[in-house]
Amino acid sequence: MHWYKGNSSCVLLPENTQQISSILSHCYKRKLAVVPQSGNTGLVGGSIPMHDEIILSMKKFTKNFELDSTSGILECDSGFVLEEVDNRIAKEGYMVPVDLGAKGSCLLGGVVATNAGGIRLIRYGSMHANVTGLEVVLPNEQGQILRLGSPLRKDNADLHLHKLFIGSEGQLGVITKVFMQVVPRPLSVHSALIGVNSFEKCQQILKIGKQMLNEIISSFEFIDGESMKMVKENAGLDCPLSILSNFFLLIETSGSNEEHDSSKMDKFLTKILESGLAEDGVLAKNASEADQLWKIRESCPLAIRKDGYVFKHDFSLPLKYFYELPEAVRKQLNGKAKRIISFGHIGDGNVHINVSIPEYDQKIYDLLYPFVYEWVYSKGGSISAEHGIGHVKRTFHHNLVNPKIREISSSIKKLFDPKGILSPYKMIDF
């Protein structure tokens, strides 16, 4: 994220909840704006101060960590790096249900604040589906500390207020502790890459995959042919298939019975290849080969940076429009971009479109915006699938969203943040 640079003269690194409470109480009384910052891996400027806001870094907030290895409920501070959380609970046979490309640097609190989805959403859902409760600190006179929800999977004793903070992008309060369910680590994992010549066939394969793989399917990823060419040119990664297809699907299953899972994957691949839905395919024989397949997918958003300047997009769309959008962008830019690639999570309708040019060009920006956002809204889609609104999309979001929804969101923010000091100039109006 290089579009915005703030002028903050102060970075605070609290280590416990009481310190955050004191900070927010002080800032409320003096009306000082504050921006909570987790791993700073976002793409929409959500954790970047727009002016002179105080940065409240959560990187030292890593004292409490407790896993109930019987129930699979984790209680931990929000400053832990996601990958560290996953490594810790692996010792007890568990894993974090949400898996992201930025897991080595993003913090758990930021993942909650953006309601991240990642590659396993088709199986485990987003943070909304897995977080059972939160501890938050409010930006009010007392710096009030609230425990919302609980470590219980079933708790309907009150309104589920913690849900308001999931995906709130740090505008309602500071998330200090997370209660969430983690899932058993699979004993059997299989990955396959298949080549497909039309997007219609991609949709048919997804439908068949859901039917035949059903309870063991954990990822269903999409890579277009332009992305595959790009990772070859920019990252030196070769396509393992004999045919360079128009589209590729990367499919993963996770289960507990190797023989059962292997049989289901073999039958699925046989069906789509023999029916002509897939042009070619490869099934990873071991973890090393699987890692090579996933390296292709994970390199898509990184390798394109070598092209120069990149406009990145994160949309959710009804599946029938999933690949119409990249085609619409190509038509709109009419050859003016160096490269237009699309990849993402076809299993849940989340497409990432990256447009690269040698260097920033305002003319390209004006061609893209608001065209691309208006196109998405016109098809019943969302301009933020998992990256958030932040500051980058704020104006477009405000112009397109229902004014009544904006009014309700603003009233909720004022309830938790009476003076509007937390993450100003971002998603929610004040």
C-alpha positions as CSV (number, residue, x, y, z in Angstrom):
1,M,0.0,0.0,0.0
2,H,1.9,3.1,-1.2
3,W,-0.9,5.5,-2.1
4,Y,-1.1,7.3,1.2
5,K,1.5,8.5,3.7
6,G,0.5,10.1,7.0
7,N,2.4,12.6,9.2
8,S,2.1,10.9,12.6
9,S,4.7,12.1,15.1
10,C,3.8,9.5,17.7
11,V,3.7,5.6,17.7
12,L,2.5,3.9,20.9
13,L,3.1,0.2,21.5
14,P,1.0,-0.8,24.5
15,E,1.5,-4.2,26.1
16,N,-1.7,-4.7,28.1
17,T,-5.4,-3.7,28.0
18,Q,-5.1,-1.2,30.8
19,Q,-2.5,0.8,28.9
20,I,-4.8,1.0,25.9
21,S,-7.7,2.1,28.1
22,S,-5.6,4.9,29.5
23,I,-4.4,5.9,26.1
24,L,-7.9,6.1,24.6
25,S,-9.3,7.9,27.6
26,H,-6.5,10.5,27.4
27,C,-7.0,10.9,23.6
28,Y,-10.8,11.2,24.1
29,K,-10.4,14.1,26.6
30,R,-8.0,15.9,24.4
31,K,-9.8,15.0,21.2
32,L,-6.7,13.4,19.6
33,A,-7.2,11.1,16.7
34,V,-5.9,7.5,16.9
35,V,-5.3,4.8,14.3
36,P,-5.0,1.2,15.5
37,Q,-2.4,-0.6,13.5
38,S,-1.8,-4.4,13.3
39,G,0.5,-6.0,10.8
40,N,0.1,-3.1,8.3
41,T,-0.5,-5.6,5.5
42,G,-3.7,-4.0,4.2
43,L,-4.2,-2.7,0.7
44,V,-6.8,0.1,1.3
45,G,-5.1,2.4,3.7
46,G,-7.1,1.3,6.7
47,S,-4.2,1.3,9.1
48,I,-2.4,4.4,7.7
49,P,-2.9,7.8,9.4
50,M,-4.2,10.3,6.9
51,H,-2.9,13.3,8.7
52,D,-1.3,13.5,12.2
53,E,-3.2,10.7,14.0
54,I,-1.5,8.8,16.7
55,I,-0.5,5.3,15.7
56,L,-1.5,2.6,18.2
57,S,0.6,-0.4,17.2
58,M,-0.5,-3.7,18.5
59,K,2.7,-5.6,17.8
60,K,3.7,-5.9,21.4
61,F,0.3,-7.1,22.5
62,T,1.2,-10.7,22.9
63,K,1.0,-11.8,26.5
64,N,-2.1,-14.0,26.8
65,F,-2.5,-17.2,24.8
66,E,-4.6,-20.1,26.0
67,L,-6.1,-23.1,24.0
68,D,-8.7,-25.4,25.4
69,S,-7.4,-28.5,23.6
70,T,-10.7,-30.4,24.2
71,S,-13.2,-27.9,23.0
72,G,-10.9,-26.3,20.4
73,I,-11.6,-22.7,21.7
74,L,-8.6,-20.3,21.6
75,E,-8.3,-17.2,23.8
76,C,-5.4,-14.9,22.9
77,D,-4.3,-11.4,22.6
78,S,-4.8,-9.6,19.3
79,G,-1.2,-8.8,18.6
80,F,-0.1,-12.3,17.7
81,V,1.0,-13.0,14.1
82,L,-1.4,-15.3,12.4
83,E,1.2,-17.8,11.4
84,E,2.6,-17.9,15.0
85,V,-0.9,-18.7,16.3
86,D,-1.2,-21.5,13.8
87,N,2.2,-22.9,14.7
88,R,1.4,-22.9,18.4
89,I,-1.9,-24.7,18.1
90,A,-0.4,-27.2,15.7
91,K,1.3,-28.8,18.7
92,E,-2.2,-29.7,19.9
93,G,-3.4,-31.0,16.5
94,Y,-5.3,-27.8,15.6
95,M,-5.0,-25.1,12.9
96,V,-6.5,-21.6,12.4
97,P,-9.4,-22.0,10.0
98,V,-8.6,-18.8,8.1
99,D,-5.4,-19.0,5.9
100,L,-4.0,-15.9,4.2
101,G,-1.1,-15.2,2.0
102,A,0.0,-12.5,4.5
103,K,-0.1,-14.9,7.4
104,G,3.6,-14.4,8.2
105,S,3.1,-10.7,9.0
106,C,-0.6,-10.0,9.6
107,L,-1.8,-9.9,13.2
108,L,-4.9,-11.7,14.5
109,G,-6.6,-8.5,15.5
110,G,-6.3,-7.0,12.0
111,V,-7.6,-10.3,10.5
112,V,-10.7,-9.9,12.7
113,A,-11.1,-6.2,12.0
114,T,-11.2,-6.8,8.3
115,N,-13.2,-10.1,8.5
116,A,-10.6,-11.8,6.3
117,G,-11.6,-14.9,4.4
118,G,-8.7,-16.4,2.6
119,I,-8.3,-19.6,0.7
120,R,-10.3,-21.9,3.0
121,L,-13.5,-19.9,3.3
122,I,-15.4,-22.4,1.2
123,R,-14.8,-24.9,4.0
124,Y,-14.5,-23.0,7.3
125,G,-16.1,-19.6,6.6
126,S,-14.7,-16.1,7.4
127,M,-13.8,-14.7,10.9
128,H,-17.5,-14.1,11.4
129,A,-18.0,-17.8,11.4
130,N,-15.2,-18.6,13.8
131,V,-14.9,-15.8,16.3
132,T,-17.2,-16.4,19.4
133,G,-16.2,-13.3,21.4
134,L,-13.9,-10.3,21.7
135,E,-12.4,-8.0,24.3
136,V,-12.5,-4.4,23.1
137,V,-11.5,-1.0,24.4
138,L,-13.8,1.9,23.5
139,P,-12.5,5.4,22.7
140,N,-14.6,7.2,25.3
141,E,-14.0,9.1,28.5
142,Q,-13.4,6.0,30.6
143,G,-11.5,4.0,27.9
144,Q,-14.1,1.4,28.7
145,I,-13.1,-2.2,28.5
146,L,-15.8,-4.6,27.3
147,R,-16.0,-8.3,26.9
148,L,-18.4,-9.1,24.1
149,G,-19.6,-12.6,23.4
150,S,-17.8,-15.4,25.1
151,P,-15.6,-18.5,24.6
152,L,-18.8,-20.5,24.3
153,R,-20.0,-21.8,20.9
154,K,-23.6,-21.4,22.1
155,D,-24.4,-18.1,23.9
156,N,-27.6,-16.3,23.1
157,A,-28.0,-14.5,26.4
158,D,-27.7,-11.1,24.7
159,L,-27.2,-9.4,21.4
160,H,-24.1,-10.6,19.6
161,L,-22.4,-7.2,19.8
162,H,-19.0,-8.6,19.0
163,K,-20.2,-9.2,15.5
164,L,-20.2,-5.4,15.0
165,F,-16.5,-5.2,15.5
166,I,-15.7,-8.0,13.1
167,G,-15.1,-6.2,9.8
168,S,-15.3,-2.7,11.4
169,E,-11.8,-1.8,10.3
170,G,-10.9,-0.5,13.7
171,Q,-13.5,2.3,13.7
172,L,-15.6,1.3,16.7
173,G,-13.0,0.2,19.2
174,V,-9.6,-1.4,19.7
175,I,-9.7,-5.2,19.6
176,T,-7.5,-6.5,22.4
177,K,-8.4,-10.2,22.8
178,V,-10.0,-12.8,20.6
179,F,-12.0,-15.8,21.4
180,M,-12.4,-18.2,18.5
181,Q,-12.9,-21.7,17.5
182,V,-10.0,-23.5,15.8
183,V,-10.3,-26.7,13.8
184,P,-8.6,-30.1,13.8
185,R,-5.5,-30.2,11.6
186,P,-6.3,-32.6,8.7
187,L,-4.5,-35.9,8.5
188,S,-5.0,-36.2,4.8
189,V,-4.5,-33.3,2.3
190,H,-4.5,-33.5,-1.5
191,S,-3.9,-30.7,-4.1
192,A,-4.6,-30.8,-7.8
193,L,-4.2,-28.2,-10.6
194,I,-6.4,-28.5,-13.7
195,G,-6.5,-26.5,-16.9
196,V,-9.8,-25.4,-18.4
197,N,-10.5,-23.7,-21.7
198,S,-13.7,-21.8,-20.8
199,F,-15.1,-20.1,-17.7
200,E,-18.4,-21.8,-18.2
201,K,-16.6,-25.1,-17.7
202,C,-14.9,-23.7,-14.6
203,Q,-18.3,-23.2,-13.2
204,Q,-19.4,-26.7,-14.1
205,I,-16.3,-28.2,-12.5
206,L,-17.0,-26.2,-9.3
207,K,-20.5,-27.6,-9.1
208,I,-19.3,-31.1,-9.7
209,G,-16.5,-30.6,-7.1
210,K,-19.0,-29.5,-4.5
211,Q,-21.0,-32.7,-5.2
212,M,-18.2,-35.2,-5.4
213,L,-15.7,-33.8,-2.9
214,N,-18.3,-32.3,-0.6
215,E,-17.2,-32.7,3.0
216,I,-13.5,-32.8,2.3
217,I,-13.2,-29.8,0.0
218,S,-11.1,-27.1,1.6
219,S,-10.0,-24.8,-1.3
220,F,-11.2,-24.0,-4.8
221,E,-8.9,-21.4,-6.3
222,F,-9.0,-19.7,-9.7
223,I,-6.0,-18.5,-11.8
224,D,-6.5,-17.1,-15.3
225,G,-4.1,-17.8,-18.2
226,E,-2.6,-14.2,-18.0
227,S,-1.7,-14.8,-14.4
228,M,0.0,-18.1,-15.2
229,K,2.1,-16.3,-18.0
230,M,2.9,-13.5,-15.5
231,V,4.3,-15.8,-12.8
232,K,6.4,-17.5,-15.4
233,E,7.9,-14.2,-16.7
234,N,8.2,-12.4,-13.3
235,A,8.8,-15.3,-10.8
236,G,10.3,-18.0,-13.0
237,L,7.5,-20.5,-12.1
238,D,6.6,-23.0,-14.8
239,C,3.1,-24.3,-15.3
240,P,3.3,-28.0,-14.5
241,L,0.6,-28.9,-17.2
242,S,1.4,-29.7,-20.8
243,I,-1.2,-27.2,-22.1
244,L,-1.3,-23.5,-21.3
245,S,-5.0,-23.2,-20.8
246,N,-7.2,-20.1,-20.6
247,F,-8.0,-20.9,-17.0
248,F,-6.7,-22.9,-14.1
249,L,-8.3,-24.3,-11.0
250,L,-6.3,-25.2,-7.9
251,I,-8.3,-27.6,-5.7
252,E,-7.5,-28.8,-2.2
253,T,-9.2,-31.5,-0.1
254,S,-8.6,-32.0,3.7
255,G,-9.8,-34.9,5.7
256,S,-8.9,-37.6,8.1
257,N,-8.8,-40.8,6.0
258,E,-6.1,-41.0,3.3
259,E,-7.6,-43.9,1.4
260,H,-11.1,-42.4,1.4
261,D,-9.9,-38.9,0.4
262,S,-7.6,-40.1,-2.3
263,S,-10.3,-42.2,-3.8
264,K,-12.7,-39.3,-3.9
265,M,-10.2,-37.0,-5.5
266,D,-9.2,-39.6,-8.1
267,K,-12.8,-40.2,-9.1
268,F,-13.4,-36.4,-9.4
269,L,-10.4,-35.8,-11.6
270,T,-11.2,-38.8,-13.8
271,K,-14.8,-37.5,-14.3
272,I,-13.8,-34.0,-15.3
273,L,-11.0,-35.1,-17.6
274,E,-12.9,-37.9,-19.3
275,S,-15.9,-35.7,-19.9
276,G,-13.7,-33.0,-21.5
277,L,-14.5,-30.3,-18.9
278,A,-10.8,-30.2,-18.1
279,E,-8.0,-30.1,-20.7
280,D,-5.3,-31.4,-18.4
281,G,-4.5,-31.9,-14.8
282,V,-1.9,-32.9,-12.2
283,L,-2.3,-34.3,-8.7
284,A,0.4,-33.6,-6.3
285,K,2.1,-36.8,-5.1
286,N,3.5,-35.3,-1.9
287,A,3.6,-32.2,0.2
288,S,6.6,-30.8,-1.7
289,E,4.7,-31.0,-5.0
290,A,1.6,-29.5,-3.4
291,D,3.8,-26.6,-2.2
292,Q,4.9,-26.0,-5.7
293,L,1.3,-25.8,-7.0
294,W,0.3,-23.4,-4.2
295,K,3.4,-21.3,-4.8
296,I,2.0,-20.4,-8.2
297,R,-1.2,-19.2,-6.7
298,E,0.4,-17.3,-3.9
299,S,2.9,-15.6,-6.3
300,C,0.1,-14.0,-8.3
301,P,-0.3,-10.8,-6.2
302,L,3.4,-10.6,-5.5
303,A,5.1,-11.3,-8.8
304,I,3.1,-8.7,-10.7
305,R,4.8,-5.9,-8.7
306,K,7.8,-6.4,-11.0
307,D,5.7,-4.8,-13.8
308,G,5.8,-1.4,-12.1
309,Y,2.7,0.2,-10.6
310,V,-0.2,-2.1,-9.8
311,F,-3.9,-1.2,-9.2
312,K,-5.3,-4.0,-7.0
313,H,-8.9,-4.9,-6.6
314,D,-10.9,-7.2,-4.3
315,F,-14.4,-7.9,-5.4
316,S,-17.2,-10.3,-4.6
317,L,-19.6,-11.1,-7.5
318,P,-22.3,-13.5,-8.4
319,L,-20.4,-16.3,-10.1
320,K,-22.0,-15.7,-13.5
321,Y,-20.3,-12.3,-13.6
322,F,-17.0,-13.5,-12.1
323,Y,-15.0,-13.3,-15.3
324,E,-17.1,-10.8,-17.1
325,L,-15.4,-8.1,-15.0
326,P,-11.8,-8.7,-16.2
327,E,-13.1,-8.6,-19.8
328,A,-15.0,-5.4,-19.1
329,V,-11.8,-3.9,-17.6
330,R,-9.8,-4.9,-20.7
331,K,-12.3,-3.3,-22.9
332,Q,-12.4,-0.1,-20.8
333,L,-8.6,0.2,-20.8
334,N,-8.3,-0.7,-24.5
335,G,-4.7,-1.9,-24.4
336,K,-3.4,0.9,-22.2
337,A,-2.3,-1.4,-19.4
338,K,0.8,-3.5,-19.4
339,R,-1.1,-6.5,-18.0
340,I,-4.5,-7.3,-16.6
341,I,-4.7,-10.5,-14.5
342,S,-7.3,-12.1,-12.4
343,F,-7.2,-14.8,-9.7
344,G,-9.0,-15.5,-6.5
345,H,-11.4,-17.7,-4.7
346,I,-14.0,-19.0,-7.2
347,G,-15.4,-21.2,-4.5
348,D,-16.9,-18.1,-2.8
349,G,-17.1,-15.6,-5.7
350,N,-14.1,-13.5,-4.6
351,V,-12.1,-12.2,-7.6
352,H,-8.8,-10.2,-7.4
353,I,-8.1,-8.2,-10.5
354,N,-4.7,-6.6,-10.8
355,V,-3.9,-4.0,-13.5
356,S,-0.2,-3.2,-14.0
357,I,1.4,-0.3,-15.7
358,P,5.1,0.8,-15.9
359,E,4.5,3.8,-13.5
360,Y,1.5,5.6,-12.0
361,D,-0.6,7.3,-14.6
362,Q,-3.6,9.5,-13.6
363,K,-5.2,8.8,-17.0
364,I,-5.3,5.1,-16.3
365,Y,-6.7,5.9,-12.8
366,D,-9.5,8.0,-14.3
367,L,-10.4,5.2,-16.7
368,L,-10.6,2.6,-13.9
369,Y,-12.5,4.7,-11.3
370,P,-15.3,4.9,-10.7
371,F,-16.0,2.6,-13.7
372,V,-14.9,-0.6,-12.0
373,Y,-16.8,0.1,-8.8
374,E,-20.0,1.1,-10.6
375,W,-19.8,-2.1,-12.7
376,V,-19.5,-4.3,-9.7
377,Y,-22.4,-2.6,-7.9
378,S,-24.5,-2.9,-11.1
379,K,-24.1,-6.6,-11.0
380,G,-25.1,-7.0,-7.3
381,G,-21.5,-7.4,-6.2
382,S,-19.4,-5.9,-3.4
383,I,-16.3,-3.7,-3.8
384,S,-14.8,-5.2,-0.7
385,A,-14.7,-8.9,-0.4
386,E,-12.0,-9.2,2.3
387,H,-9.6,-6.2,2.0
388,G,-11.9,-3.6,3.5
389,I,-12.9,-0.1,2.4
390,G,-10.3,2.0,4.3
391,H,-9.5,5.3,2.7
392,V,-8.8,4.1,-0.8
393,K,-12.5,3.1,-1.5
394,R,-14.1,5.5,0.9
395,T,-15.5,8.1,-1.6
396,F,-16.6,5.5,-4.0
397,H,-18.3,3.5,-1.3
398,H,-20.1,6.5,0.1
399,N,-21.4,7.4,-3.4
400,L,-22.7,4.0,-4.2
401,V,-24.0,2.6,-0.9
402,N,-27.6,3.2,0.3
403,P,-27.6,6.5,2.2
404,K,-29.8,4.9,4.9
405,I,-27.2,2.2,5.5
406,R,-24.6,4.9,5.8
407,E,-26.7,6.8,8.3
408,I,-27.2,3.6,10.5
409,S,-23.5,2.8,10.4
410,S,-22.7,6.4,11.4
411,S,-25.1,6.2,14.4
412,I,-23.5,3.0,15.5
413,K,-20.0,4.5,15.3
414,K,-21.1,7.5,17.4
415,L,-22.5,5.2,20.1
416,F,-19.1,3.6,20.5
417,D,-16.8,6.5,19.5
418,P,-18.7,9.7,20.6
419,K,-16.0,12.1,19.3
420,G,-15.0,10.2,16.2
421,I,-11.4,10.0,17.2
422,L,-10.8,6.4,16.1
423,S,-9.6,5.8,12.5
424,P,-11.1,9.0,11.0
425,Y,-11.4,9.5,7.2
426,K,-12.1,5.8,6.6
427,M,-15.1,3.6,5.9
428,I,-17.8,5.0,8.3
429,D,-18.9,8.6,8.3
430,F,-18.9,10.6,11.5
